[in-house]
Amino acid sequence: MQKKLLAIAVAGALAPAAAMAQSTVEIYGRANMGLDMWQAKGATVTGNDYNSRARVFDQGSRLGFRVNESLGGGMRAFVVMETGVNIDSGNNSGQSGQSANTSTGFWASRDSYAGIGGDWGDVRFGRQSPFYSNGIISQAGANYINQSADNAYSFGGFFGSPSGRESNVASYNSPTFGGFNASLSYGVGASEGSGFTGTGQKKEQLYAITGRYTGGPFRAQFDYGTRQNVGNVENQDRNGAKIGAGFSYAPGSQISAIVGYVEQKKSAAAVTGGAGVGTIIAVGDNAKVPIWILNWEHMLGQWQLLAQYANFGKLKNTSVDASNTEAQAYTIAAKYFLSKRTGVYASFNQMKNKERAFWDMSNAGYSSSTGAALPAASAGADPRIIALGVMHNF
């Protein structure tokens, strides 16, 4: 009801233009705030630990506008403009303040696009998230609490995934047939800017495909992404693939699993962990990391219970010693819904890195380590976050 009143108010303020266009405008958003304790202890090299500190955190708060206009004949035009806001600080810094959170602080910093759609699906142009999301297979960190192991494919570590939230993307999104739908995405990456001259370079290009299925209690999603010629350097590619399946055994409750990998081809620089750790990835290596995730979520009255496990396998395709590069992540959380829109939660997140691994729960600048993610010098450290939070959706 409140959203409808807001839409009416906005439309009235823009009359008569809005009335002539027969469009609807929806204002929506989220506030997700709390208090947590962060640390990363156990580094292989003495002196590279991060001791515990208390933080007032903001994770994923946003303000958005959705506009839809009927064009007749089953066609529609639409705009989404979603902006991340850091309610704790009022700026675009990540939680550590050491690096910017590129999804906050500016208009349209989150997924934002304009498009045209019909019975044939839709096309969208703007800032989008190919490969990034696990969809309804698992979304604890994205929509339920502060952070979780299901974000494993975007955690900081040896190298990045093909894409996170990506600027300058064109996509086609199919209609749903028999429970199936798909998205095809293309991004221009670094080749759009003045840094691309064509001399001794190859254009950076992002290609991604996502397929989804929902039928009764079963759901599945497949993602593949490749960022070719990263930084306009030939054959310096980032690739990733993941497939997930879930079974919803009761309303709001499911068990699910995701398995896949991320890899970096023709590594541009060596990754070295310092004394006692040595070189982890050598220049030119085609390093690859297998990742799999288990997810459980259960509604018990007004309580939502969450448990997750993520496994990061040993590095593959390296020319140097790949021993002790494995890691594990754990999430346990409980959320109590005070209403349909407001919930309070407690969560526990723990990374366990072996002596030569440095994975970190760092997406959205959430880590307090140097540069908002564990550096290789802190290999072996184990990030931990204990949090109490409140989330309100409007």
Secondary structure, 3 states (H helix, E strand, C coil): CHHHHHHHHHHHHHCCHHHHHCEEEEEEEEEEEEEEEEEEECCCCCCCCEEEEEEEEECCCEEEEEEEEEEECCEEEEEEEEEECCCCCCCCECCCCCCECCCCCCCCCCCEEEEEEECCEEEEEEEECCCCCCHHHCCHHHHHCCCCHHHHHHCECCCCCCCCCEEEEEEEECCCECCEEEEEEEECHHHHCCCCCCCCCCCCEEEEEEEEEEECCEEEEEEEEEEECHHHCCCCCEEEEEEEEEEEEECCEEEEEEEEEEEECCCCCCEECCCCCCEEECCCCCEEEEEEEEEEEEEECCEEEEEEEEEECCCECCCCCCCCCCEEEEEEEEEEECCCCEEEEEEEEEEEECCCCCCECCHHHCCCCHHHCCCHHHCCCEEEEEEEEEEEEC
